[in-house]
Amino acid sequence: MIQQPTSDQPVTEAAIVAEIETGLTAVQDVEARCKAAFLPLLREHGIARVDIHYDGGGDEGSVGDVFAYRDDASAELPTILCDHFALEYNGSVTTRTVDLEDALSAFAENAVCTHHCGWENGEGAHGIIGIDVASGSVTLTHNTRFIDYDTSETEL
């Protein structure tokens, strides 16, 4: 049996779209606040680029190493404090002050979970969050793993 649309459906659809847009705006705001916290610290200490690796599968995943670079040479991240912002499930924003490397790792984990929910499930995924400190751009390069097969059928 096909259900006939009612006059309530457009309102419901509009409400859903508005909720999604509000959530996306909140995520973008928190990401911008995190970048505003760590980018000046990285610039101040001469870090040109940061790569944060993550990997997961089989229902487990983790953010791995954080690599910092001055030009093309690897560099140590400074041991300094940095504010980290997180969007909670209820929509509130929490702030905590942590070590810079922990703030970068938490930023990366939040980003991959937000933009690729379930990345750690099944065959999983891996990727890199690259931060170009000079331009302030952050790029999430995500690689989803999957099992594929090729079937052939031959009548004998």
LUMLOPA-23157 format. One record per atom (N, C-alpha, C): residue number from 0; x, y, z; atom name. Coordinates in nm, 2 decimals. Atoms other than C-alpha are relative to their C-alpha. Layout:
! LUMLOPA-23157
ATOM;NUM;X;Y;Z;CA
...
! end
This chain:
! LUMLOPA-23157
ATOM;0;0.08;-0.12;0.00;N
ATOM;0;0.00;0.00;0.00;CA
ATOM;0;0.09;0.12;0.00;C
ATOM;1;-0.08;-0.12;0.01;N
ATOM;1;0.14;0.34;-0.10;CA
ATOM;1;-0.07;0.10;0.09;C
ATOM;2;0.05;-0.10;-0.09;N
ATOM;2;0.11;0.61;0.17;CA
ATOM;2;-0.01;0.13;-0.08;C
ATOM;3;0.02;-0.13;0.06;N
ATOM;3;-0.03;0.94;0.04;CA
ATOM;3;0.07;0.11;0.08;C
ATOM;4;-0.06;-0.11;-0.07;N
ATOM;4;0.17;1.25;0.13;CA
ATOM;4;-0.10;0.08;0.07;C
ATOM;5;0.09;-0.08;-0.07;N
ATOM;5;0.02;1.47;0.39;CA
ATOM;5;0.06;0.14;0.01;C
ATOM;6;-0.05;-0.14;-0.01;N
ATOM;6;0.05;1.85;0.45;CA
ATOM;6;0.11;0.01;0.10;C
ATOM;7;-0.10;-0.01;-0.10;N
ATOM;7;0.28;1.77;0.74;CA
ATOM;7;0.14;-0.03;-0.05;C
ATOM;8;-0.12;0.05;0.05;N
ATOM;8;0.55;1.61;0.53;CA
ATOM;8;0.10;0.12;-0.04;C
ATOM;9;-0.10;-0.11;0.04;N
ATOM;9;0.70;1.94;0.38;CA
ATOM;9;0.06;0.06;0.13;C
ATOM;10;-0.05;-0.06;-0.12;N
ATOM;10;0.73;2.08;0.73;CA
ATOM;10;0.10;-0.09;0.07;C
ATOM;11;-0.09;0.10;-0.06;N
ATOM;11;0.90;1.76;0.86;CA
ATOM;11;0.13;0.00;-0.08;C
ATOM;12;-0.12;0.00;0.09;N
ATOM;12;1.14;1.76;0.56;CA
ATOM;12;0.08;0.13;0.02;C
ATOM;13;-0.07;-0.13;-0.03;N
ATOM;13;1.22;2.13;0.62;CA
ATOM;13;0.07;0.00;0.13;C
ATOM;14;-0.06;0.01;-0.13;N
ATOM;14;1.28;2.06;0.98;CA
ATOM;14;0.12;-0.08;0.00;C
ATOM;15;-0.12;0.09;0.01;N
ATOM;15;1.52;1.78;0.90;CA
ATOM;15;0.11;0.07;-0.07;C
ATOM;16;-0.10;-0.07;0.07;N
ATOM;16;1.71;1.99;0.65;CA
ATOM;16;0.06;0.11;0.09;C
ATOM;17;-0.05;-0.11;-0.09;N
ATOM;17;1.73;2.28;0.90;CA
ATOM;17;0.09;-0.06;0.11;C
ATOM;18;-0.08;0.06;-0.10;N
ATOM;18;1.86;2.04;1.17;CA
ATOM;18;0.14;-0.04;-0.05;C
ATOM;19;-0.13;0.04;0.06;N
ATOM;19;2.13;1.90;0.94;CA
ATOM;19;0.09;0.13;-0.03;C
ATOM;20;-0.07;-0.12;0.02;N
ATOM;20;2.23;2.25;0.84;CA
ATOM;20;0.06;0.07;0.13;C
ATOM;21;-0.04;-0.05;-0.13;N
ATOM;21;2.25;2.36;1.20;CA
ATOM;21;0.12;-0.08;0.05;C
ATOM;22;-0.11;0.09;-0.04;N
ATOM;22;2.47;2.06;1.28;CA
ATOM;22;0.13;0.02;-0.08;C
ATOM;23;-0.11;-0.03;0.08;N
ATOM;23;2.70;2.13;0.99;CA
ATOM;23;0.07;0.13;0.03;C
ATOM;24;-0.05;-0.13;-0.04;N
ATOM;24;2.74;2.49;1.09;CA
ATOM;24;0.07;-0.01;0.13;C
ATOM;25;-0.06;0.02;-0.13;N
ATOM;25;2.82;2.38;1.45;CA
ATOM;25;0.14;-0.07;-0.02;C
ATOM;26;-0.13;0.07;0.02;N
ATOM;26;3.09;2.14;1.32;CA
ATOM;26;0.10;0.09;-0.06;C
ATOM;27;-0.09;-0.10;0.06;N
ATOM;27;3.24;2.41;1.10;CA
ATOM;27;0.05;0.10;0.10;C
ATOM;28;-0.04;-0.10;-0.10;N
ATOM;28;3.25;2.65;1.39;CA
ATOM;28;0.10;-0.06;0.09;C
ATOM;29;-0.10;0.06;-0.09;N
ATOM;29;3.43;2.41;1.62;CA
ATOM;29;0.13;-0.03;-0.08;C
ATOM;30;-0.13;0.02;0.08;N
ATOM;30;3.68;2.31;1.34;CA
ATOM;30;0.07;0.14;-0.01;C
ATOM;31;-0.07;-0.14;0.01;N
ATOM;31;3.75;2.69;1.29;CA
ATOM;31;0.06;0.04;0.13;C
ATOM;32;-0.06;-0.03;-0.13;N
ATOM;32;3.80;2.74;1.66;CA
ATOM;32;0.12;-0.08;0.03;C
ATOM;33;-0.12;0.08;-0.02;N
ATOM;33;4.04;2.45;1.68;CA
ATOM;33;0.12;0.05;-0.08;C
ATOM;34;-0.11;-0.05;0.09;N
ATOM;34;4.24;2.58;1.38;CA
ATOM;34;0.05;0.14;0.06;C
ATOM;35;-0.04;-0.13;-0.06;N
ATOM;35;4.24;2.93;1.54;CA
ATOM;35;0.09;-0.01;0.12;C
ATOM;36;-0.09;0.02;-0.12;N
ATOM;36;4.40;2.78;1.85;CA
ATOM;36;0.13;-0.06;-0.03;C
ATOM;37;-0.13;0.06;0.02;N
ATOM;37;4.67;2.56;1.70;CA
ATOM;37;0.08;0.06;-0.11;C
ATOM;38;-0.08;-0.06;0.11;N
ATOM;38;4.77;2.74;1.38;CA
ATOM;38;0.10;0.11;0.05;C
ATOM;39;-0.10;-0.10;-0.04;N
ATOM;39;4.93;3.04;1.55;CA
ATOM;39;0.12;-0.06;0.08;C
ATOM;40;-0.10;0.07;-0.08;N
ATOM;40;5.12;2.81;1.79;CA
ATOM;40;0.10;-0.07;-0.09;C
ATOM;41;-0.09;0.07;0.09;N
ATOM;41;5.26;2.61;1.50;CA
ATOM;41;0.08;0.10;-0.08;C
ATOM;42;-0.07;-0.11;0.07;N
ATOM;42;5.35;2.93;1.31;CA
ATOM;42;0.11;0.06;0.09;C
ATOM;43;-0.09;-0.06;-0.10;N
ATOM;43;5.52;3.07;1.62;CA
ATOM;43;0.13;-0.08;0.02;C
ATOM;44;-0.11;0.10;-0.03;N
ATOM;44;5.74;2.76;1.65;CA
ATOM;44;0.06;-0.05;-0.13;C
ATOM;45;-0.07;0.03;0.12;N
ATOM;45;5.84;2.75;1.28;CA
ATOM;45;-0.05;-0.13;-0.07;C
ATOM;46;0.05;0.13;0.06;N
ATOM;46;5.63;2.44;1.19;CA
ATOM;46;-0.07;0.04;-0.13;C
ATOM;47;0.06;-0.03;0.13;N
ATOM;47;5.54;2.45;0.82;CA
ATOM;47;-0.12;-0.09;-0.04;C
ATOM;48;0.10;0.10;0.03;N
ATOM;48;5.33;2.13;0.79;CA
ATOM;48;-0.01;-0.10;0.11;C
ATOM;49;0.03;0.11;-0.10;N
ATOM;49;5.17;1.87;1.01;CA
ATOM;49;-0.08;-0.11;-0.08;C
ATOM;50;0.08;0.12;0.05;N
ATOM;50;5.05;1.52;0.90;CA
ATOM;50;-0.04;-0.08;0.11;C
ATOM;51;0.05;0.09;-0.11;N
ATOM;51;4.83;1.32;1.13;CA
ATOM;51;-0.06;-0.12;-0.07;C
ATOM;52;0.05;0.12;0.06;N
ATOM;52;4.77;0.96;1.03;CA
ATOM;52;-0.10;-0.07;0.09;C
ATOM;53;0.09;0.08;-0.08;N
ATOM;53;4.48;0.74;1.13;CA
ATOM;53;-0.02;-0.13;-0.08;C
ATOM;54;0.02;0.13;0.06;N
ATOM;54;4.39;0.38;1.07;CA
ATOM;54;-0.10;-0.08;0.08;C
ATOM;55;0.10;0.08;-0.07;N
ATOM;55;4.11;0.15;1.16;CA
ATOM;55;-0.06;-0.11;-0.08;C
ATOM;56;0.07;0.11;0.06;N
ATOM;56;3.92;-0.17;1.09;CA
ATOM;56;-0.04;-0.10;0.10;C
ATOM;57;0.05;0.10;-0.10;N
ATOM;57;3.74;-0.46;1.26;CA
ATOM;57;-0.06;0.07;0.12;C
ATOM;58;0.07;-0.07;-0.11;N
ATOM;58;3.55;-0.21;1.48;CA
ATOM;58;0.09;0.07;0.09;C
ATOM;59;-0.09;-0.08;-0.09;N
ATOM;59;3.86;-0.04;1.62;CA
ATOM;59;0.08;0.09;-0.09;C
ATOM;60;-0.08;-0.09;0.08;N
ATOM;60;4.05;0.26;1.50;CA
ATOM;60;0.07;0.10;0.09;C
ATOM;61;-0.07;-0.09;-0.08;N
ATOM;61;4.29;0.51;1.62;CA
ATOM;61;0.08;0.11;-0.08;C
ATOM;62;-0.08;-0.10;0.06;N
ATOM;62;4.47;0.83;1.54;CA
ATOM;62;0.14;-0.03;0.03;C
ATOM;63;-0.13;0.04;-0.03;N
ATOM;63;4.83;0.75;1.50;CA
ATOM;63;0.10;0.11;0.02;C
ATOM;64;-0.11;-0.10;-0.02;N
ATOM;64;5.15;0.95;1.48;CA
ATOM;64;-0.04;0.14;-0.06;C
ATOM;65;0.01;-0.14;0.05;N
ATOM;65;5.16;1.33;1.44;CA
ATOM;65;0.14;0.04;-0.04;C
ATOM;66;-0.13;-0.03;0.06;N
ATOM;66;5.44;1.43;1.21;CA
ATOM;66;0.00;0.15;-0.03;C
ATOM;67;-0.02;-0.14;0.03;N
ATOM;67;5.57;1.79;1.20;CA
ATOM;67;0.12;0.02;-0.09;C
ATOM;68;-0.11;-0.03;0.09;N
ATOM;68;5.79;1.95;0.94;CA
ATOM;68;0.03;0.15;-0.01;C
ATOM;69;-0.05;-0.13;0.03;N
ATOM;69;6.00;2.26;0.89;CA
ATOM;69;0.05;-0.01;-0.14;C
ATOM;70;-0.03;0.01;0.15;N
ATOM;70;6.02;2.30;0.51;CA
ATOM;70;-0.02;-0.15;-0.03;C
ATOM;71;0.01;0.15;0.03;N
ATOM;71;6.10;1.93;0.41;CA
ATOM;71;0.06;-0.08;0.11;C
ATOM;72;-0.07;0.08;-0.11;N
ATOM;72;6.28;1.83;0.73;CA
ATOM;72;-0.10;-0.02;0.11;C
ATOM;73;0.09;0.03;-0.11;N
ATOM;73;6.10;1.66;1.01;CA
ATOM;73;0.04;0.09;0.12;C
ATOM;74;-0.03;-0.09;-0.11;N
ATOM;74;6.07;1.86;1.33;CA
ATOM;74;-0.08;-0.05;0.12;C
ATOM;75;0.08;0.03;-0.12;N
ATOM;75;5.96;1.81;1.69;CA
ATOM;75;-0.11;0.10;0.03;C
ATOM;76;0.10;-0.10;-0.05;N
ATOM;76;5.64;1.96;1.80;CA
ATOM;76;0.04;0.06;0.13;C
ATOM;77;-0.04;-0.06;-0.13;N
ATOM;77;5.69;2.20;2.08;CA
ATOM;77;-0.09;-0.06;0.11;C
ATOM;78;0.08;0.05;-0.12;N
ATOM;78;5.57;2.08;2.43;CA
ATOM;78;-0.06;0.12;0.06;C
ATOM;79;0.07;-0.12;-0.05;N
ATOM;79;5.32;2.36;2.49;CA
ATOM;79;-0.15;-0.04;0.01;C
ATOM;80;0.14;0.03;-0.01;N
ATOM;80;4.96;2.38;2.58;CA
ATOM;80;-0.08;0.07;-0.11;C
ATOM;81;0.08;-0.05;0.10;N
ATOM;81;4.68;2.44;2.34;CA
ATOM;81;-0.15;-0.02;0.03;C
ATOM;82;0.14;0.02;-0.03;N
ATOM;82;4.30;2.49;2.37;CA
ATOM;82;-0.05;-0.10;-0.11;C
ATOM;83;0.07;0.09;0.09;N
ATOM;83;4.09;2.21;2.21;CA
ATOM;83;-0.15;0.02;0.02;C
ATOM;84;0.14;-0.02;-0.01;N
ATOM;84;3.73;2.25;2.13;CA
ATOM;84;-0.07;-0.13;-0.06;C
ATOM;85;0.07;0.12;0.05;N
ATOM;85;3.48;1.96;2.08;CA
ATOM;85;-0.15;0.03;0.00;C
ATOM;86;0.14;-0.01;0.00;N
ATOM;86;3.12;1.94;1.98;CA
ATOM;86;-0.06;-0.13;0.06;C
ATOM;87;0.06;0.11;-0.07;N
ATOM;87;2.93;1.72;2.21;CA
ATOM;87;-0.13;-0.05;-0.07;C
ATOM;88;0.12;0.05;0.06;N
ATOM;88;2.63;1.50;2.11;CA
ATOM;88;-0.12;0.09;0.03;C
ATOM;89;0.12;-0.08;-0.03;N
ATOM;89;2.39;1.74;2.28;CA
ATOM;89;0.01;0.14;-0.07;C
ATOM;90;-0.01;-0.13;0.08;N
ATOM;90;2.52;2.03;2.06;CA
ATOM;90;0.08;0.10;0.08;C
ATOM;91;-0.08;-0.10;-0.07;N
ATOM;91;2.72;2.20;2.33;CA
ATOM;91;0.15;-0.01;-0.04;C
ATOM;92;-0.15;0.00;0.03;N
ATOM;92;3.09;2.29;2.28;CA
ATOM;92;0.08;0.00;0.13;C
ATOM;93;-0.09;0.01;-0.12;N
ATOM;93;3.35;2.19;2.54;CA
ATOM;93;0.13;0.05;-0.04;C
ATOM;94;-0.14;-0.05;0.02;N
ATOM;94;3.69;2.34;2.58;CA
ATOM;94;0.09;-0.06;0.11;C
ATOM;95;-0.10;0.05;-0.09;N
ATOM;95;3.99;2.19;2.74;CA
ATOM;95;0.14;0.04;-0.05;C
ATOM;96;-0.14;-0.04;0.03;N
ATOM;96;4.36;2.29;2.75;CA
ATOM;96;0.08;-0.12;0.02;C
ATOM;97;-0.08;0.13;0.01;N
ATOM;97;4.59;2.00;2.65;CA
ATOM;97;0.13;0.03;-0.07;C
ATOM;98;-0.13;-0.01;0.07;N
ATOM;98;4.94;1.95;2.51;CA
ATOM;98;-0.04;0.01;-0.15;C
ATOM;99;0.02;-0.03;0.14;N
ATOM;99;4.96;2.07;2.15;CA
ATOM;99;-0.02;-0.13;-0.08;C
ATOM;100;0.02;0.12;0.08;N
ATOM;100;5.01;1.72;2.01;CA
ATOM;100;-0.13;-0.07;0.03;C
ATOM;101;0.13;0.06;-0.04;N
ATOM;101;4.71;1.59;2.20;CA
ATOM;101;-0.12;0.08;-0.06;C
ATOM;102;0.11;-0.09;0.06;N
ATOM;102;4.50;1.89;2.07;CA
ATOM;102;-0.01;-0.04;-0.15;C
ATOM;103;0.00;0.03;0.14;N
ATOM;103;4.61;1.80;1.71;CA
ATOM;103;-0.06;-0.14;-0.02;C
ATOM;104;0.06;0.13;0.01;N
ATOM;104;4.52;1.43;1.76;CA
ATOM;104;-0.15;0.00;0.02;C
ATOM;105;0.15;-0.01;-0.03;N
ATOM;105;4.18;1.51;1.91;CA
ATOM;105;-0.07;0.07;-0.11;C
ATOM;106;0.06;-0.06;0.12;N
ATOM;106;4.11;1.75;1.62;CA
ATOM;106;-0.01;-0.10;-0.11;C
ATOM;107;0.00;0.10;0.11;N
ATOM;107;4.20;1.48;1.37;CA
ATOM;107;-0.11;-0.11;0.03;C
ATOM;108;0.10;0.10;-0.03;N
ATOM;108;3.98;1.22;1.55;CA
ATOM;108;-0.14;0.05;-0.02;C
ATOM;109;0.13;-0.06;0.02;N
ATOM;109;3.69;1.45;1.56;CA
ATOM;109;-0.04;0.02;-0.14;C
ATOM;110;0.02;-0.03;0.14;N
ATOM;110;3.73;1.55;1.20;CA
ATOM;110;-0.04;-0.13;-0.08;C
ATOM;111;0.02;0.12;0.07;N
ATOM;111;3.75;1.19;1.07;CA
ATOM;111;-0.14;-0.06;0.04;C
ATOM;112;0.13;0.05;-0.05;N
ATOM;112;3.45;1.08;1.29;CA
ATOM;112;-0.11;0.08;-0.06;C
ATOM;113;0.10;-0.09;0.05;N
ATOM;113;3.25;1.38;1.17;CA
ATOM;113;-0.03;-0.02;-0.15;C
ATOM;114;0.01;0.00;0.15;N
ATOM;114;3.32;1.35;0.80;CA
ATOM;114;-0.01;-0.14;-0.06;C
ATOM;115;0.00;0.14;0.05;N
ATOM;115;3.35;0.97;0.77;CA
ATOM;115;-0.04;-0.09;0.11;C
ATOM;116;0.05;0.08;-0.12;N
ATOM;116;3.14;0.82;1.05;CA
ATOM;116;0.00;-0.15;-0.04;C
ATOM;117;-0.01;0.14;0.02;N
ATOM;117;3.20;0.45;1.09;CA
ATOM;117;0.13;-0.04;-0.07;C
ATOM;118;-0.12;0.04;0.07;N
ATOM;118;3.55;0.46;0.94;CA
ATOM;118;0.08;-0.11;0.06;C
ATOM;119;-0.08;0.11;-0.07;N
ATOM;119;3.68;0.21;1.19;CA
ATOM;119;-0.08;-0.14;-0.01;C
ATOM;120;0.08;0.12;0.00;N
ATOM;120;3.41;-0.05;1.12;CA
ATOM;120;0.03;-0.09;-0.12;C
ATOM;121;-0.02;0.09;0.12;N
ATOM;121;3.43;-0.36;0.89;CA
ATOM;121;0.14;0.00;-0.04;C
ATOM;122;-0.14;0.00;0.06;N
ATOM;122;3.73;-0.34;0.66;CA
ATOM;122;0.07;0.13;0.04;C
ATOM;123;-0.06;-0.12;-0.05;N
ATOM;123;3.79;0.01;0.79;CA
ATOM;123;0.04;0.10;-0.10;C
ATOM;124;-0.05;-0.11;0.08;N
ATOM;124;3.97;0.30;0.65;CA
ATOM;124;0.13;0.05;0.06;C
ATOM;125;-0.13;-0.06;-0.05;N
ATOM;125;4.30;0.49;0.68;CA
ATOM;125;0.01;0.13;-0.08;C
ATOM;126;-0.02;-0.13;0.07;N
ATOM;126;4.41;0.84;0.59;CA
ATOM;126;0.09;0.09;0.07;C
ATOM;127;-0.09;-0.10;-0.05;N
ATOM;127;4.60;1.15;0.66;CA
ATOM;127;-0.08;0.14;0.01;C
ATOM;128;0.05;-0.13;-0.01;N
ATOM;128;4.49;1.49;0.79;CA
ATOM;128;0.13;0.09;-0.01;C
ATOM;129;-0.12;-0.09;0.03;N
ATOM;129;4.74;1.74;0.64;CA
ATOM;129;-0.03;0.14;0.03;C
ATOM;130;0.01;-0.14;-0.03;N
ATOM;130;4.78;2.09;0.78;CA
ATOM;130;0.11;0.08;-0.06;C
ATOM;131;-0.10;-0.09;0.06;N
ATOM;131;4.95;2.35;0.57;CA
ATOM;131;-0.01;0.13;0.09;C
ATOM;132;0.00;-0.10;-0.10;N
ATOM;132;5.04;2.60;0.84;CA
ATOM;132;-0.01;0.14;-0.06;C
ATOM;133;-0.01;-0.14;0.06;N
ATOM;133;5.12;2.90;0.61;CA
ATOM;133;-0.14;0.04;-0.05;C
ATOM;134;0.13;-0.04;0.06;N
ATOM;134;4.79;2.89;0.43;CA
ATOM;134;-0.12;-0.02;0.10;C
ATOM;135;0.10;0.03;-0.09;N
ATOM;135;4.59;2.76;0.72;CA
ATOM;135;-0.10;-0.11;-0.05;C
ATOM;136;0.09;0.10;0.06;N
ATOM;136;4.43;2.49;0.50;CA
ATOM;136;0.03;-0.14;0.07;C
ATOM;137;0.00;0.14;-0.05;N
ATOM;137;4.35;2.14;0.64;CA
ATOM;137;-0.07;-0.09;-0.10;C
ATOM;138;0.06;0.09;0.09;N
ATOM;138;4.29;1.85;0.41;CA
ATOM;138;-0.01;-0.14;0.06;C
ATOM;139;0.03;0.13;-0.04;N
ATOM;139;4.14;1.52;0.50;CA
ATOM;139;0.01;-0.09;-0.12;C
ATOM;140;-0.01;0.10;0.10;N
ATOM;140;4.26;1.24;0.27;CA
ATOM;140;-0.04;-0.13;0.05;C
ATOM;141;0.06;0.12;-0.06;N
ATOM;141;4.04;0.94;0.34;CA
ATOM;141;0.00;-0.11;-0.10;C
ATOM;142;0.00;0.12;0.09;N
ATOM;142;4.08;0.59;0.20;CA
ATOM;142;-0.08;-0.11;0.07;C
ATOM;143;0.09;0.11;-0.05;N
ATOM;143;3.79;0.34;0.26;CA
ATOM;143;0.04;-0.13;-0.06;C
ATOM;144;-0.03;0.14;0.04;N
ATOM;144;3.88;-0.03;0.25;CA
ATOM;144;-0.13;-0.07;-0.02;C
ATOM;145;0.12;0.09;0.02;N
ATOM;145;3.63;-0.28;0.11;CA
ATOM;145;0.05;-0.13;-0.07;C
ATOM;146;-0.03;0.13;0.07;N
ATOM;146;3.63;-0.64;-0.02;CA
ATOM;146;-0.08;0.00;-0.13;C
ATOM;147;0.06;0.00;0.13;N
ATOM;147;3.55;-0.68;-0.38;CA
ATOM;147;0.02;-0.14;-0.06;C
ATOM;148;-0.01;0.13;0.06;N
ATOM;148;3.50;-0.99;-0.59;CA
ATOM;148;-0.04;0.01;-0.15;C
ATOM;149;0.03;0.01;0.14;N
ATOM;149;3.47;-1.08;-0.96;CA
ATOM;149;-0.06;-0.13;-0.02;C
ATOM;150;0.07;0.12;0.02;N
ATOM;150;3.22;-1.34;-1.05;CA
ATOM;150;-0.01;-0.03;-0.15;C
ATOM;151;0.02;0.04;0.14;N
ATOM;151;3.22;-1.54;-1.37;CA
ATOM;151;-0.09;-0.13;0.00;C
ATOM;152;0.08;0.12;0.01;N
ATOM;152;2.97;-1.80;-1.47;CA
ATOM;152;0.02;-0.07;-0.14;C
ATOM;153;-0.02;0.07;0.12;N
ATOM;153;3.03;-2.07;-1.73;CA
ATOM;153;-0.09;-0.12;-0.01;C
ATOM;154;0.09;0.12;0.02;N
ATOM;154;2.78;-2.32;-1.86;CA
ATOM;154;0.08;-0.11;-0.06;C
ATOM;155;-0.08;0.11;0.05;N
ATOM;155;2.94;-2.65;-1.90;CA
ATOM;155;-0.09;-0.11;-0.06;C
! end
